[in-house]
Amino acid sequence: MSTPRVRVNHFIKSPEMRVITEDGENLGVLTLQQALTEAGKRNLDLIEISPSAVPPVAKIMDYGKFQYTEKRKAKVAKSRTVVSDLKNIQVKIGTGEHDLELKAKKASEWLKEGHRVKIDLFLIGRSKYMDFKFLKERLDRIFKLITTEYRVAEEPKKGPKGLTTVIEKK
């Protein structure tokens, strides 16, 4: 993942910009030359912070410190992202109550971890042609046993192997 190139000092193309000091003090709208001399007086760099603003915003600060803070922000943002997998549970029409409880317990654990859970009601033979309401009731048996709060992300759909639905944490 590459970050957009930040313009520094003489690489800035805008003829005038709003200049902010390292302390956050607003120096107002200055020409590029005035801003560069102001940065030179303070032995710091002129960094274009927001090139798309009108007028563009530049900050007078140490470029090394700016790079460090940007990397730090990116690292914190990356650590806050949650990776969620799609976990899968297969149930058949005749699955016993105890087995359903075990599968529901596992689904609850996955939901607590933030994963999405795909539940397949696996149909074989004649059961593929049964009434949709009956099949949905069979799927609802496992929903009643799941202890974690969830919401149905994808409504039950009939597929080639049976009924499929996806749930996720509320």
N, C-alpha and C positions, 0 to 999 in steps of 0.2 A: 504494500500500500504506500504510494508516494504522496507526500504532502505538497500542496501548491507552493511554487517558488516565491519566496518573500523578497521584495526589492529593498535594497539597502543603499544608503548614501547616493552616489552618482548614477546608480542604476534606476532610480525613480524617474519616471517619465512625465509625471504631472507637473505643469508649470507652477501651480499653487496648491496649497493643502492646509488643512486644519492641523495644527501642531500641539501635541500634548507632551509635557515633560515626564520624567521618570516618576515623579511624585504624584502625577495626575493633574498638575496645574495646566490649564488651558492657555496657550500663548496666542490663540486666535488663528486667523487665516494669514499665512505667510507665503511668499514666493519660495521656490525651491532653493534659490541662492541664500535668502535670509535664513531659512530653516537649516541649511547646511552650515552656515557660519555660526548659528546659535548652538548647534550640536558640537562644532569644533571648539567653541569656547569652553564647553563642559567636558571635553575629551571623551565624548560618547558618539554613538552612531545614530543616524536618522533611519528609522525602520518604517516602511509603509505597512500599516496595520490593516486598514480597510480601503483597498483600492477602488471598490465599486461605489463608495459613498460619494455624495456631492456636497462640498469638495472632498477629495480623498483625505483619510485621516492617517497621520504619521506620528510616531512616538520617538522621542529622544531618549535612548537608553543603550546599555551595553548589549551588543548583538549576541555575545556568548550567553549572557544571562537570559535573553529572550529565547534563544534556542533551547536552553535548559528547561525553562518554564513550559514551553510548548510541548517538549517531549514528555514532561511530567504530566501535563494535562491529558495527552494521548494515552499514556500508560494507565492513568486512573480511569479514563473512559473505557479502555479495553478491559480492565479488571471488573468493571461493573456490568459488562454484558453477560447475559446468561445464555448458555448453550442448551437448547432443549432438543431432545431426541424424540422420535416417534416410536414408542414402545408398542409391542403387539401382543394381544391375548386372543387365543382361539378357543371358542366354546362350541359345543355341539348341542343339538336339541335335547338329547337325553343325558347331558352332563349332570351328575349328582350334586346334591345340595352342598356337601362338604367340599367337593372340588371347586364349586362356584365360590364358596367362601374363601378358599385359598387364592384363587385367581383375583377376586375382588380385593383381598388384602394386599396383594402384590400391586394391583392397579392403584390403590390408595397410596402406597409408598411412592410409586413413580409420580403420581400427581403432586405429592408433597415436595418432591425434588424439583418440580417445575416442568416435567416432561409431559408431552401429549400421549394419550393412550388410544390405540386403534383396537377396537373390539370387533372380532369377526365371529359371526354365528355361522359356523361351517355346516353346510348342508350337503347330504349325499342322497343319491337315488331319488325316490319319490318326494322326499321332504323339500326338494327344490320347488315343487309346484304347490306347496301348501299356501293357505290364505296368508296374506301379508300381515294382517292384524295379529294372527296367531304367532307368527314368527317374531313380530315386534314385541309381543308379550314375553316370549322366551328370552329376548334380549334384555327386556326390562328387569328380569329376575336378577341379573348381575348388577344392574344399576342400583337396585335397592340395597345391595350388600356393600357398596362402596362407601367408606366412612368420610373421606375427604370431600369438601365442597367442590363441585365441578359444574361445568356447563358443556352442553353438547355443541361441539365446534362444527361437526358435519352430521346432518340428519341421517338416519339409517337408509342405506341404498342397497338395492339388490344388485349383486354382481354375479360373475360366472360361478363362483364357489360358494355363494351364500349372501348373507346380509352383513354390511360393514358400516360402522359408525366410528367417529373420532370424538373423544372428550378431552377437555383441558381444565386446568385449575381456574377457579373464578378469580 
